[in-house]
Amino acid sequence: MEAISTYILSVLQKDGTIVDTRKLLLPGTSRNATSQEDQLAIQGSLNSLQSRDMIKYTTQETLMHELTPEGNDLADNGSHEARVWAAVPSKGQGEPLAPAALQGIIGAASAKVGQGRAMKNGWIGKEGAGFVKLVPQITDQAQIDLRQVRETGTHPKGEKELADLRKRKLAVQKKFLWFTVEKGPEFSISVEKLETDLTVEMLASGAWKDAKFKKYNFEAEGLPTSGGALHPLLKVREEFRNIFFEMGFAEMPTSTYVESAFWNFDALFVPQQHPAREMQDTFYVSDPVASMPPQPDYHAEVTKVHTVGGYGSSGYRAPWSDEETQKLVLRTHTTASSARALKQLADEYKQTGVFRPAKLFSIDRVFRNEAVDATHLAEFHQVEGVVADRGLTLGDLIGFMQTFFKKMGLEHLRFKPAYNPYTEPSLEIFAFHPQLHKWVEIGNSGMFRPEMLEPMGLPKDVRVHGWGLSLERPTMIRYGINNIRTLVGHKVPIDSVEKSAAVRF
């Protein structure tokens, strides 16, 4: 760039102005700056010189033509019709060349285009089932014209021929920039290096008084800033939250990723011998080794209902370990948070004597010690909701599920009996997915058991609906993702997050 700048200044010193930068000779070469790449290099130098008020320039614009890859091939190696003429034998000097053989020599596309044009030019003729030369030599005017277009950006015969080249996809029309240059108020034959910063050393020595500084362009917009983008999971999560809020729910606190086995299992009436408590299913925390003990009277009630029964239940009548209740785990479900919220309702009832119905939900992370594959991760999100009120029935739960999932666009539901340690009856929820054209499981639900609710101190006639579903599955369906590892983790392309569409159920 420095060599170009020096050359431009020398030309201005000599001629006073540069009318057309296309006529400049590039430094170190013997050719004019006729290509667009040459002009862009010149523009870089012009911008630098203009920022110092050494020159002023105006941009000129003209329409030029540029050959496509196919056009360049024909300009270098001959037109299709010339290739056909070269391939066929002269009349009377060999077997006429059949069309299939011609295609084998020069290619099907070239033979198809060139055959008609060569016959139209009178270069070849039909003889029997093949073609022969009719003239001993030709002038490939098409090749000559294409070379002219490549060199000058225009056709020697005019716009009609250029339009034909564009139609045949041999050339494309582009804007071509060039420049007119004149001296500026600070014109000089030499290019001085301008200072860009005022330094401590310059202030101390006084050198700043004689230094020339580069002007700051306060009008420059600068590089566009890259804003943040919500991950697809967060977009679907927000849509779920809006549905819950629209239905009058309040959001539960779910910040306790590490839970005691008491809240994660025991308070939910999950037996201490349940397979879900095994290390191959649950992540246990080694340090600290134990949680703080739970509320003594509540712990006693939970111990009793597990070991000997109560509240109409015979319990599990299995060995019980207080040490087991104090183990720390990465929570396997957000139902542990639901249990804490229900216990707060029970404590409030004990203090006031008034039961307050509640509709609560949570959406947060849970952890399972599972093998990672296309549909499973060891860490995922659970969407959970509970409704607590007097006299609720299974019919109320089914009706609520129908209303809730209808807001997600799923109107055709089926319910299948299932087993959960802390709900009875329990129902698996299936929906017909219109895009997949099949029934898919979308959640689990049920009515919390008296063995879970009554030890908390809730009134006997209070019933609680509970249900849950994953956040990842509806997100994968919504965005057409078939491998969960491309939704969450280090393999997720950032641009897919930035370009993911908004969610509307």
C-alpha positions as CSV (number, residue, x, y, z in Angstrom):
1,M,0.0,0.0,0.0
2,E,2.9,2.4,0.8
3,A,4.3,1.9,-2.8
4,I,0.9,2.7,-4.3
5,S,0.5,5.8,-2.2
6,T,4.0,7.1,-3.2
7,Y,3.2,6.4,-6.8
8,I,-0.1,8.3,-6.7
9,L,1.5,11.3,-5.1
10,S,4.3,11.4,-7.7
11,V,1.7,11.3,-10.5
12,L,-0.3,14.1,-8.9
13,Q,2.9,16.1,-8.5
14,K,3.6,15.7,-12.2
15,D,0.1,16.0,-13.7
16,G,-1.9,17.8,-11.1
17,T,-4.8,15.4,-11.3
18,I,-5.6,11.8,-12.1
19,V,-8.6,11.6,-14.3
20,D,-9.0,7.8,-14.4
21,T,-7.2,5.5,-12.0
22,R,-7.7,2.6,-14.5
23,K,-4.9,4.2,-16.6
24,L,-2.4,4.0,-13.8
25,L,0.5,1.6,-14.1
26,L,0.8,-0.5,-11.0
27,P,4.2,-0.2,-9.2
28,G,6.6,-2.9,-10.2
29,T,4.5,-4.0,-13.3
30,S,4.1,-2.8,-16.8
31,R,0.3,-3.2,-16.9
32,N,-2.6,-0.8,-16.2
33,A,-4.8,-1.2,-13.1
34,T,-7.7,-2.5,-15.1
35,S,-9.1,-5.2,-12.8
36,Q,-11.5,-4.5,-9.9
37,E,-8.9,-6.0,-7.5
38,D,-6.4,-3.4,-8.7
39,Q,-8.9,-0.6,-8.1
40,L,-9.7,-1.8,-4.6
41,A,-6.0,-1.8,-3.7
42,I,-5.8,1.7,-5.0
43,Q,-8.8,2.7,-3.0
44,G,-7.1,1.6,0.2
45,S,-4.2,3.9,-0.5
46,L,-6.6,6.8,-1.5
47,N,-8.5,6.4,1.8
48,S,-5.2,6.6,3.8
49,L,-4.1,9.7,1.9
50,Q,-7.5,11.4,2.1
51,S,-7.6,10.9,5.9
52,R,-4.4,13.1,6.0
53,D,-6.0,15.7,3.7
54,M,-3.2,15.0,1.2
55,I,-5.6,14.2,-1.7
56,K,-9.3,14.3,-2.5
57,Y,-11.0,11.7,-4.7
58,T,-14.3,10.9,-6.1
59,T,-15.7,7.5,-6.9
60,Q,-16.8,6.7,-10.4
61,E,-19.0,3.7,-11.3
62,T,-19.5,1.8,-14.5
63,L,-21.1,-1.5,-15.5
64,M,-18.7,-4.1,-16.7
65,H,-18.9,-7.8,-17.6
66,E,-16.9,-10.6,-16.2
67,L,-16.7,-14.1,-17.5
68,T,-18.0,-17.0,-15.5
69,P,-15.9,-20.2,-15.0
70,E,-17.5,-21.7,-18.2
71,G,-16.8,-18.5,-20.1
72,N,-13.2,-18.5,-19.1
73,D,-12.9,-22.1,-20.1
74,L,-14.2,-21.3,-23.6
75,A,-12.0,-18.2,-23.8
76,D,-8.9,-20.4,-23.0
77,N,-9.8,-23.7,-24.9
78,G,-12.2,-22.7,-27.7
79,S,-15.9,-22.5,-28.1
80,H,-18.3,-25.5,-28.1
81,E,-18.8,-25.2,-31.9
82,A,-15.0,-25.1,-32.5
83,R,-14.6,-28.2,-30.4
84,V,-17.2,-30.0,-32.4
85,W,-15.6,-28.9,-35.7
86,A,-12.2,-30.1,-34.4
87,A,-13.6,-33.5,-33.4
88,V,-15.3,-34.6,-36.6
89,P,-13.5,-35.9,-39.7
90,S,-13.3,-33.9,-43.0
91,K,-15.8,-34.9,-45.7
92,G,-14.6,-37.8,-47.7
93,Q,-11.7,-38.5,-45.4
94,G,-13.1,-40.8,-42.8
95,E,-16.2,-42.3,-41.3
96,P,-18.8,-39.7,-40.3
97,L,-18.7,-39.2,-36.5
98,A,-22.0,-40.4,-34.8
99,P,-23.6,-38.1,-32.1
100,A,-22.9,-40.6,-29.3
101,A,-19.2,-40.8,-30.3
102,L,-19.0,-37.0,-30.5
103,Q,-20.4,-36.8,-26.9
104,G,-17.7,-39.3,-25.8
105,I,-14.9,-37.1,-27.2
106,I,-15.9,-33.6,-26.1
107,G,-18.6,-34.2,-23.5
108,A,-22.4,-34.3,-23.7
109,A,-22.9,-30.7,-22.7
110,S,-20.4,-29.3,-25.1
111,A,-21.6,-31.5,-28.0
112,K,-25.2,-30.5,-27.4
113,V,-24.5,-26.8,-27.6
114,G,-21.8,-26.9,-30.2
115,Q,-23.4,-29.2,-32.7
116,G,-26.2,-26.7,-33.6
117,R,-24.0,-23.7,-33.7
118,A,-21.4,-25.4,-35.9
119,M,-24.1,-26.5,-38.3
120,K,-25.5,-22.9,-38.3
121,N,-22.1,-21.5,-39.1
122,G,-21.7,-24.0,-42.0
123,W,-18.7,-25.6,-40.4
124,I,-20.1,-29.2,-40.3
125,G,-22.8,-31.1,-42.0
126,K,-24.9,-34.3,-41.6
127,E,-23.8,-37.3,-43.6
128,G,-25.6,-40.5,-43.0
129,A,-25.9,-41.1,-39.2
130,G,-23.0,-38.8,-38.4
131,F,-21.2,-35.5,-38.9
132,V,-18.3,-34.3,-41.2
133,K,-16.3,-31.1,-41.7
134,L,-17.5,-28.9,-44.6
135,V,-14.7,-26.3,-44.4
136,P,-10.9,-26.9,-44.0
137,Q,-10.4,-24.1,-41.4
138,I,-12.4,-21.8,-39.2
139,T,-12.1,-18.6,-37.2
140,D,-13.4,-19.1,-33.7
141,Q,-15.0,-15.7,-33.3
142,A,-16.8,-16.7,-30.1
143,Q,-13.5,-17.4,-28.4
144,I,-12.1,-14.1,-29.7
145,D,-15.1,-12.1,-28.4
146,L,-14.9,-13.8,-25.0
147,R,-11.3,-12.9,-24.7
148,Q,-12.2,-9.3,-25.6
149,V,-14.9,-9.3,-22.8
150,R,-12.4,-10.6,-20.3
151,E,-9.9,-7.9,-21.1
152,T,-12.2,-4.9,-21.6
153,G,-15.3,-5.8,-19.7
154,T,-17.5,-5.2,-22.8
155,H,-18.3,-6.8,-26.1
156,P,-17.0,-5.4,-29.3
157,K,-20.4,-5.8,-31.0
158,G,-22.5,-4.2,-28.3
159,E,-25.2,-4.9,-25.7
160,K,-27.1,-7.5,-27.8
161,E,-24.2,-9.9,-27.7
162,L,-23.6,-9.2,-24.0
163,A,-27.2,-10.1,-23.3
164,D,-26.7,-13.4,-25.2
165,L,-23.6,-14.2,-23.1
166,R,-25.5,-13.5,-19.9
167,K,-28.4,-15.7,-21.1
168,R,-25.9,-18.5,-21.8
169,K,-24.3,-18.0,-18.3
170,L,-20.9,-17.2,-19.9
171,A,-20.7,-13.7,-18.4
172,V,-22.2,-11.7,-15.5
173,Q,-22.7,-8.0,-15.2
174,K,-21.0,-6.3,-12.3
175,K,-20.4,-2.8,-11.0
176,F,-16.9,-1.6,-11.6
177,L,-15.5,1.2,-9.4
178,W,-12.7,3.6,-10.4
179,F,-11.6,7.0,-9.1
180,T,-10.7,10.5,-10.0
181,V,-8.0,12.1,-7.8
182,E,-6.8,15.6,-7.1
183,K,-4.5,17.3,-4.6
184,G,-5.7,18.1,-1.1
185,P,-4.9,21.0,1.2
186,E,-2.0,19.1,2.9
187,F,-0.6,17.7,-0.3
188,S,3.0,16.6,-0.1
189,I,5.2,14.3,-2.2
190,S,6.3,12.3,0.8
191,V,4.1,10.3,3.2
192,E,4.8,11.0,6.8
193,K,3.8,8.6,9.5
194,L,1.1,10.1,11.7
195,E,0.9,9.5,15.4
196,T,-2.2,7.8,16.6
197,D,-1.8,8.2,20.4
198,L,-0.6,10.9,22.8
199,T,1.9,9.2,25.1
200,V,3.4,10.1,28.5
201,E,6.8,10.2,26.9
202,M,5.6,12.8,24.3
203,L,4.1,15.0,27.0
204,A,7.3,14.8,29.1
205,S,9.7,15.6,26.2
206,G,7.4,18.1,24.5
207,A,7.6,16.2,21.3
208,W,3.8,16.4,21.0
209,K,4.2,20.1,19.9
210,D,5.8,19.2,16.6
211,A,4.1,15.8,16.1
212,K,1.4,15.3,13.4
213,F,-1.5,13.2,14.6
214,K,-3.9,11.1,12.6
215,K,-7.4,12.6,12.7
216,Y,-10.1,10.6,14.5
217,N,-13.2,9.8,12.6
218,F,-16.0,10.4,15.1
219,E,-18.6,9.6,12.5
220,A,-17.4,6.0,12.0
221,E,-20.0,3.4,13.1
222,G,-17.4,0.8,14.0
223,L,-17.9,-2.9,13.8
224,P,-21.4,-4.2,14.5
225,T,-21.7,-5.6,18.0
226,S,-22.7,-9.2,18.4
227,G,-25.6,-9.4,20.8
228,G,-26.5,-12.4,22.9
229,A,-29.0,-15.0,21.9
230,L,-31.3,-17.3,23.8
231,H,-30.6,-21.0,23.6
232,P,-33.5,-23.1,22.1
233,L,-34.0,-24.7,25.5
234,L,-34.4,-21.2,27.1
235,K,-36.9,-20.2,24.4
236,V,-39.1,-23.3,25.1
237,R,-38.6,-22.9,28.8
238,E,-39.9,-19.3,28.6
239,E,-43.0,-20.5,26.6
240,F,-43.7,-23.1,29.3
241,R,-43.4,-20.4,32.0
242,N,-45.8,-18.2,30.2
243,I,-48.4,-21.0,30.0
244,F,-48.0,-21.7,33.8
245,F,-48.3,-18.0,34.6
246,E,-51.4,-17.6,32.4
247,M,-53.0,-20.5,34.3
248,G,-52.4,-18.8,37.7
249,F,-49.3,-20.7,38.9
250,A,-46.5,-19.4,41.0
251,E,-42.9,-20.5,40.5
252,M,-41.2,-22.6,43.2
253,P,-37.6,-21.9,44.3
254,T,-35.4,-24.7,42.9
255,S,-31.8,-23.7,43.7
256,T,-31.0,-26.8,45.7
257,Y,-29.2,-28.9,43.1
258,V,-27.7,-31.0,46.0
259,E,-30.4,-32.6,48.1
260,S,-30.4,-34.9,51.0
261,A,-31.7,-38.4,50.4
262,F,-34.4,-37.6,52.9
263,W,-36.0,-34.9,50.7
264,N,-35.1,-36.6,47.4
265,F,-36.5,-40.0,48.4
266,D,-37.7,-40.6,51.9
267,A,-40.2,-37.6,52.1
268,L,-41.6,-38.9,48.8
269,F,-42.3,-42.3,50.2
270,V,-39.6,-44.0,48.1
271,P,-38.4,-47.1,49.9
272,Q,-34.8,-47.1,51.0
273,Q,-34.4,-50.4,49.1
274,H,-35.7,-48.9,45.8
275,P,-33.4,-49.5,42.7
276,A,-33.4,-45.7,41.9
277,R,-31.2,-45.2,45.0
278,E,-28.4,-47.4,43.6
279,M,-25.1,-45.7,42.6
280,Q,-25.6,-46.7,39.0
281,D,-28.8,-44.5,38.9
282,T,-28.0,-41.7,41.2
283,F,-25.0,-39.4,41.7
284,Y,-23.9,-39.3,45.4
285,V,-21.8,-36.5,46.9
286,S,-18.7,-37.7,48.8
287,D,-17.8,-34.4,50.5
288,P,-19.5,-33.5,52.8
289,V,-20.5,-37.0,53.7
290,A,-23.9,-36.1,55.3
291,S,-26.6,-33.5,55.3
292,M,-28.0,-31.6,58.3
293,P,-30.7,-33.7,60.0
294,P,-34.3,-32.9,59.0
295,Q,-36.9,-31.5,61.3
296,P,-37.1,-34.1,64.1
297,D,-40.9,-34.4,64.4
298,Y,-41.4,-34.6,60.6
299,H,-38.4,-37.1,60.3
300,A,-40.1,-39.2,63.0
301,E,-43.4,-39.3,61.0
302,V,-41.7,-40.2,57.8
303,T,-39.7,-43.0,59.5
304,K,-42.9,-44.3,61.0
305,V,-44.9,-44.4,57.8
306,H,-42.0,-46.2,56.1
307,T,-41.4,-48.8,58.8
308,V,-44.7,-49.6,60.4
309,G,-47.2,-47.7,58.3
310,G,-49.9,-45.1,59.3
311,Y,-52.6,-42.9,57.7
312,G,-54.3,-46.0,56.4
313,S,-51.1,-47.6,55.0
314,S,-49.2,-50.6,56.2
315,G,-45.9,-49.0,55.1
316,Y,-43.0,-50.9,53.6
317,R,-42.1,-52.7,56.9
318,A,-38.5,-52.8,55.7
319,P,-35.2,-52.0,57.5
320,W,-34.6,-48.2,58.0
321,S,-31.4,-46.3,58.2
322,D,-31.1,-42.8,59.5
323,E,-27.6,-42.7,57.9
324,E,-29.3,-43.3,54.6
325,T,-31.6,-40.3,55.0
326,Q,-28.6,-38.0,55.5
327,K,-26.7,-39.0,52.3
328,L,-26.3,-36.1,49.8
329,V,-27.2,-36.6,46.2
330,L,-27.5,-34.6,43.0
331,R,-31.3,-34.3,42.9
332,T,-32.8,-36.9,40.5
333,H,-36.1,-34.9,40.1
334,T,-37.5,-31.5,41.0
335,T,-40.2,-33.3,43.0
336,A,-37.9,-32.8,46.0
337,S,-38.5,-29.1,45.6
338,S,-42.3,-29.7,45.4
339,A,-42.1,-31.7,48.6
340,R,-40.4,-28.8,50.4
341,A,-43.1,-26.4,49.1
342,L,-45.9,-28.7,50.3
343,K,-44.2,-28.9,53.7
344,Q,-44.3,-25.1,53.9
345,L,-48.0,-25.2,53.2
346,A,-48.5,-27.7,55.9
347,D,-46.5,-25.7,58.4
348,E,-48.5,-22.6,57.5
349,Y,-51.7,-24.6,58.1
350,K,-50.5,-25.7,61.5
351,Q,-49.7,-22.1,62.5
352,T,-52.9,-20.5,61.2
353,G,-55.5,-23.3,61.1
354,V,-56.3,-22.2,57.5
355,F,-55.3,-24.2,54.5
356,R,-54.3,-22.1,51.5
357,P,-54.8,-23.9,48.1
358,A,-51.7,-23.6,45.8
359,K,-50.7,-24.0,42.2
360,L,-46.9,-24.2,41.9
361,F,-44.5,-25.1,39.1
362,S,-40.7,-25.4,38.5
363,I,-38.4,-25.8,35.5
364,D,-34.9,-26.7,36.4
365,R,-32.0,-29.2,36.1
366,V,-31.9,-32.7,37.5
367,F,-29.2,-35.4,37.3
368,R,-29.3,-39.1,36.6
369,N,-26.4,-41.5,36.4
370,E,-27.3,-42.6,32.8
371,A,-25.2,-43.6,29.8
372,V,-25.1,-40.7,27.3
373,D,-26.6,-41.5,23.9
374,A,-28.7,-39.7,21.2
375,T,-31.7,-39.4,23.6
376,H,-30.2,-39.4,27.1
377,L,-27.9,-37.1,29.1
378,A,-26.7,-37.4,32.6
379,E,-28.1,-33.8,33.2
380,F,-31.4,-32.6,31.8
381,H,-34.3,-30.3,32.7
382,Q,-37.6,-31.3,34.3
383,V,-40.8,-29.3,34.0
384,E,-43.0,-30.0,37.1
385,G,-46.2,-28.7,38.4
386,V,-48.4,-29.3,41.5
387,V,-51.9,-28.3,42.4
388,A,-53.0,-28.6,46.1
389,D,-56.6,-28.2,47.1
390,R,-59.4,-29.9,49.0
391,G,-61.4,-32.6,47.3
392,L,-59.5,-32.9,44.1
393,T,-60.1,-36.1,42.0
394,L,-58.4,-38.0,39.2
395,G,-60.9,-36.5,36.8
396,D,-59.7,-33.0,37.8
397,L,-56.1,-34.1,37.0
398,I,-57.1,-35.4,33.5
399,G,-59.1,-32.3,32.8
400,F,-56.2,-30.1,33.8
401,M,-53.7,-32.1,31.7
402,Q,-56.0,-31.6,28.7
403,T,-56.1,-27.9,29.2
404,F,-52.4,-27.6,29.9
405,F,-51.3,-29.5,26.8
406,K,-53.9,-27.9,24.6
407,K,-52.0,-24.6,25.2
408,M,-48.9,-26.4,23.7
409,G,-50.8,-27.4,20.6
410,L,-51.4,-31.0,21.7
411,E,-55.1,-31.7,21.7
412,H,-55.3,-35.5,21.3
413,L,-54.2,-37.1,24.6
414,R,-54.2,-40.7,26.0
415,F,-53.6,-41.7,29.6
416,K,-52.1,-45.0,30.7
417,P,-52.0,-46.4,34.2
418,A,-48.5,-46.4,35.7
419,Y,-46.6,-46.8,38.9
420,N,-44.7,-44.2,40.9
421,P,-43.7,-44.6,44.6
422,Y,-45.2,-41.3,45.6
423,T,-48.4,-41.1,43.5
424,E,-51.5,-43.3,43.4
425,P,-53.2,-43.4,41.0
426,S,-50.4,-42.6,38.5
427,L,-50.8,-41.9,34.8
428,E,-48.4,-41.8,31.8
429,I,-49.5,-39.1,29.3
430,F,-49.3,-39.7,25.5
431,A,-50.1,-37.3,22.7
432,F,-50.5,-37.7,19.0
433,H,-47.8,-35.7,17.4
434,P,-49.0,-34.3,14.0
435,Q,-45.4,-33.9,12.6
436,L,-44.2,-37.4,13.6
437,H,-47.7,-39.0,12.9
438,K,-47.5,-41.2,15.9
439,W,-48.3,-41.3,19.7
440,V,-45.4,-40.2,21.9
441,E,-45.0,-40.2,25.7
442,I,-44.9,-36.6,26.8
443,G,-45.1,-36.8,30.6
444,N,-46.0,-38.6,33.9
445,S,-48.6,-37.6,36.4
446,G,-50.5,-38.7,39.4
447,M,-52.1,-37.8,42.8
448,F,-49.6,-37.7,45.7
449,R,-50.1,-40.5,48.2
450,P,-51.5,-39.9,51.7
451,E,-48.2,-41.5,53.0
452,M,-46.4,-38.5,51.6
453,L,-48.8,-35.7,52.4
454,E,-50.2,-36.5,55.8
455,P,-46.9,-36.9,57.6
456,M,-46.3,-33.3,56.6
457,G,-49.4,-32.2,58.5
458,L,-51.7,-31.4,55.6
459,P,-55.5,-31.9,56.2
460,K,-56.8,-35.4,55.3
461,D,-59.1,-34.0,52.6
462,V,-56.4,-32.2,50.8
463,R,-55.4,-33.8,47.5
464,V,-52.4,-32.9,45.4
465,H,-52.0,-33.3,41.6
466,G,-48.4,-33.7,40.4
467,W,-47.0,-34.1,36.9
468,G,-43.7,-33.7,35.1
469,L,-42.2,-33.8,31.6
470,S,-38.7,-33.1,30.2
471,L,-37.8,-29.8,28.6
472,E,-35.4,-31.4,26.1
473,R,-37.9,-33.6,24.3
474,P,-40.4,-30.9,23.3
475,T,-37.4,-28.7,22.3
476,M,-35.9,-31.4,20.1
477,I,-39.3,-32.0,18.4
478,R,-39.9,-28.2,18.0
479,Y,-36.5,-27.7,16.3
480,G,-36.3,-31.0,14.4
481,I,-33.3,-32.2,16.4
482,N,-32.7,-36.0,16.6
483,N,-29.6,-36.1,18.8
484,I,-29.7,-34.5,22.2
485,R,-25.9,-34.0,22.1
486,T,-26.3,-31.4,19.4
487,L,-28.8,-29.5,21.6
488,V,-26.7,-29.4,24.8
489,G,-23.0,-29.6,25.2
490,H,-19.7,-28.6,23.5
491,K,-20.8,-29.8,20.1
492,V,-23.6,-27.2,19.8
493,P,-22.9,-24.8,16.9
494,I,-23.1,-21.2,18.1
495,D,-24.7,-20.0,14.9
496,S,-27.5,-22.5,15.3
497,V,-28.3,-20.9,18.7
498,E,-28.2,-17.4,17.2
499,K,-30.4,-18.4,14.2
500,S,-32.9,-20.6,16.1
501,A,-36.5,-19.5,15.5
502,A,-38.9,-18.1,18.2
503,V,-41.2,-20.6,19.9
504,R,-45.0,-20.4,19.7
505,F,-46.9,-23.5,20.8
